[in-house]
Amino acid sequence: MEIAHLIGMANQIAEFFEALPDRSEAVKGVAQHLRNFWAPGMRKQLIVYVVNGADNTLNPLAREAALMLHAELAGKAAR
């Protein structure tokens, strides 16, 4: 899938969770949504995009959620 489309979808998800008063919970909500509803390949594309220095078109909550997912994957790989 084209990264621009994934960014748009991730931004829509993040915008929904921006309504939560606790930023940490909002980031966790975005990450959980990506886990539950995105195919592994879609998540991987977004993570690679963020890790490789994503530009500012990605909502900060989505960026943090992608980094959270990246950290989880790195932790699993280290086991």
MONORBEL-V91405 format. One line per field, one symbol per residue. phi: phi as a letter, one per 30 degrees, with the letter a starting at -180 (. if undefined). psi: psi as a letter, one per 30 degrees, with the letter a starting at -180 (. if undefined). Layout:
phi->???
psi->???
//
This chain:
phi->.ddddddedddddddddddddcedddddddddddddccdeddddedddedddiedddceeddddddddddddddddddd
psi->kkeeeeeeeeeeeeeefffkfjeeeeeeeeeeeeeefkkeeeeeeeeeeeeghkagfkkeeeeeeeeeeeeeeeeeff.
//
